[in-house]
Amino acid sequence: MRASDAERERIAELLREAVAEGRLEMDEFEQRLETAYTARTHGELEPLVQDLPAPGTAVAPVGSSAPAPLRGSAANWPARIGSTPTSKGGFALWGGFNRKGRWTVGRKFTAFAMWGGGEIDLREADFEDRDVVIRCIAIMGGIHVTAPPELNVDVRGVGIMGGFGEGPNEDGETVPEAPRVTITGLALMGGVGVERKRTKAERRRLKEAEEAERAVRQRQRLDGPDTGQGGGGRKELG
């Protein structure tokens, strides 16, 4: 059966998701993408994604050893909910604290910073519960929260002679299966900032995928349409 433009684009999107999650190397992604855009039938399209799981899902274990789970916003969100918390708070007085990398956020997490600062990074974190409340209190200090674009975040804090709110955010849509995080509290002569952005590794993979896709499209434009005629070579003079 002949493939439509919409079906080719669906396969291309699955390949982009796979390279963003680190499941495909760039050279393999480029080869599959070029095949997808030049495919004419379903039989040519489907094999390109048969060995890839649905975006955002974990790969099933093989034998006795399971592969390391994906981290960051590309991870399987349900698998990141329900762990035992490794931290339920952070405290900074004339100093600082940070919670980042792989850690588990408590159902209720309280952060306090006075004449100091704190950093809370949720991009690679697990969560004790589906609903998490992060309470931030900053007095003449600052607390910075970083979340992936796909996380459901509700900011409700108050700033008095200070600021409590969201900063510049990267584009991205929240997903229903992600945890719901409420960030509340008080900034008194200080600041609490919430930022949504991807990890450097994710941004690099997405950028490389975009560059590879542009290269494939450019090659297609240079090659021109396939006329189906076999005598397109140059004419020899004799």
N, C-alpha and C positions, 0 to 999 in steps of 0.2 A: 504494500500500500504506500502511496506517495506521502511524503512528510510535508507538513505546512511550515511556514515561517514561525508561527507560534510554538510549534513543537520543537523546532530547532533551538529557539530561544529558551525553552524550558530546560532542555538538556544543557545548554550553555550555562544557565544559572546554577544548575546542580554541580557542574564542574567548578564554577567560581566558588561555591560554598565549600567544596571539597578541598580546594587549594588553600582557602582561607583557614580551614581547620587543620591544615598540615597533612592531609591524607594523600595529596598528589605533589610530586616534585614539579618544578616549573616547566621543565622540558616536556614531561609527560602531559601536563595540563595543556601546553601549547599545541601538542600533536593532536590530542583529543578534541580540543576546541576547533582546530582547523577542519578536522573530519566532520564535526557536528555542523559547521556552517556550510559545508559542501555536500552533506548527505542529501540524498533524494528520497530515500525510503525509510520506513520504520525499522527495517532490518539492519540498516546502517547506524541508526541512532541508539537503539536500546543497548547494544553491547558496550557502549561508551560509559555507561553508569551502572552496569550490572554488578560490578564488584565494589560499589560504594554504598555505605549505609545512608539512611536518611540524614539530612543535615542536623547537627546538634545532638545526635544519639551516640551512645557509647558502643564500642565494638564488643561483641560477646567473647568471653574467654575461650581460648583454645587449649585443650589439655588441662594441665595443672597450673599453668601460669597465665595470668591475664595481663593485657597491655596496660600501660599507665593511662589513667583517664585523661581526657582533654581538660585543659584549664582555661581560664578566661571566659569571655562571653560566648565562645564557641562550644563550651562544655555542655554536657547533658544536665540540665537544671534539676530534674527530679532526683538525680543521684547525688546532688550536692545539698540536699535538705534532709535533716534528721540526725546529724552527727552530734556527738558530745562536744559542748563548747570548750574551746581552749582559752577563751578570754571573754570576760563579761564587763570589762571596763578598762579605762586608761586614765592616768593621772600625771599632770605636769605642773610643777611649781618651780619657777626659776630654771626650767629645763624643758625637756620634751619627751614625747613617747611616740611610738609608731606601731601600727598593726598592718602588716602587708604581707604579700606572698600567699603561701598556703596556710590558712588558719581557719578556725570555726567561730563564727560570731554567735554570741549568746542571744537567747530570745529577747532579753533586755540588756542593752549595752549602754553604760554611762561613761561619758568622756568629760574630763574636767581639766581646764588649762588656765592657770593664773600666772601672769608674767612669764609665760612660756608658750609652747606650741605642741600640737598633736596632729598626727597623720593617720587616717583610717582609709585603707585601700580595700575595696570589696571585689575587685576584678577577678581575683583568683581564690576568693574565700568560699568556704562552705558555711552552711547556716543551720543552727539548731532547730529552727522552726520555719514554716512557710511565711509566717508573719513575724517580723522583727522590728523592734523599736530601738533606735539609737538616740540617746539623750545627750546633747552636747551643751556644756556650760563653759563659756569663755569669758573671763574677766581680765581685761587688759592683756589679752593673749589671743591666740588664734588656733582654730581647729579646721583641718581640711579633709573633706570626705571625697573619695574618688570612686565612682561606680561605672560599670560597663553600660553602654547605651541600652542594652536589652533588659536591664533590671528595672522593676517597678519601684520607683522612688517617689515619696511624697514629702515635701519639705514644709514644715509648719512652725519653725522657730521664730523668735522675736529678737529684734535688735534694738538696744537702747544706747544711743550715742555710739553705735557700732553697726555692724551689718550681719545679717543672717539670710542667706539665700543662695540661689544657683548662679554659677558663672557660665562661661562659654561651654556649649555642649556639642559633641560630635553627632552627626546624623545617625539615626538608628531607631528602630521600632521596638517597643517593649513587647515581651512575649508572655502569654497567659501562664505558662508553667513556671516562670521565674518567681523567686520569692518577692514578697511585698515588704518594702523597707520604709518605715516612717522615721524621718529625721526631725526631731523637735528639740526645744531647749531655749537657751538665752545667751545672747552676746551683749555684754555690758562693757562699753569702751573697748571692744575687741571685735573679733569677727569669726563667723563660722561660714565656710564656703563649701558648696557641693558642686562637683564637676563630673560630667559624664564623658569618658573617653576610653578608647581601646588601649590594650597594651601595645608596646612597641613592636613585639613579635607579630601581633595580629595586623597592625597597620602596615608593616613591611610586607606580609604575605598578600594583603589586599592590593597594595600598590603594585607589586610584581605581577599579580594577576591582571590588573588593569592594563599594564604596559604590554603584557603578552597578548592580551586580546586586541589592543590597538595594532600590534604588529601583524596579527593574523588578518585583520580587516584590511590593513594597508596592502598586504600581499595579494589579497583577493582583488582589490581595486586595480593593482598593477597588472595582474594576470588577465583581467577583463573577463567578460562572459564567455562561457563555453559554447561555441557556435555549432559544435557537432560535426564540423567539416574537417576532413583529414588532410587537405592539401594546402595548409596555411603556411608552409615554409617559403623561404625566399626563392625567387625564380633565378635559375642559373642562365647566364648568357653564353652562347657558344657559336 
